[in-house]
Amino acid sequence: MRRKQPKSDTVVPADVLEQAREPFSADRLKKATTKCSVCGAETPAGAREPLCWVCRRLKISAWHEIEQQMPAQE
């Protein structure tokens, strides 16, 4: 039979761990999300523009297509 190891001191103090977990709490994450201005889906909290990932990708693809068509028109 193995002997139980005595509890060792924690490397990181409990108050520091609690401060690190605070930004990721479930209720705080729910408050941080907003609605997409195009389709109404949830958007990430740190987004510069109110677009969900799908609408943002569509916008980027449209820009890319316009850039490719510009030289053909000239």
N, C-alpha and C positions, 0 to 999 in steps of 0.2 A: 504494500500500500504506500502511496505517496503522501508525504507530509504536505500540509497546506502551507503555501508561502505566506509570510506575514505581509500585510498591506504596506506598500511603500508609499512614501510621500508622492503626491502628484507633481508632475513637471510644470504644468501650467496651473496657476491659481484658479479657483472656482469663479471668482468675479470676472476675471479676464475671459474665461470660457463663456460666461453668460453674455458679456458684451459682444463677443464674436457671433453668438447665435442669434442675437436680437434682430439684426437686419433680415434674417431669413425666416422669421416667424410667419405662420400661415396667414394670420389676420393682417399683418403688415404687407405681405405680398399681394393680397387681394385688393387692398386700397391703392396700390401703386399702378395697377393696370388701367388702361383707358380703352375706349372704343375706337375702331378704325373709322375714319371719316368717309370711306367709300362703301364698305360692306357691313360695318358694325361689329366685326370680330374683335377679340381682345388684342391689344398691342402691348409690347414690352414697356416697362416703366421708363427706361432711359432713352427711348426713341426720340429723335429730333423732330420727326414729323409723325402725325397721327395716322400711320398706315400699318396694317398687319403685314406679316411676312409675305403673303401671297400678293397683295396689292403692290407692295414695294418691289417685288421681283417683276411684276408686270410693267411697272413704271420704268424700271431699269432696262427691260427688254425693248420697250417702246423707244427709249432714248437711243439705244444701240441701233435699232432699225432706221431711225431718222438719220443718224450719223452716217450710215452706210448708203442711204439714198441721196444725201446731199451732193456728192461729187457727180452722180449720174445726171442730176438736173442742170448742172452748170455748163 
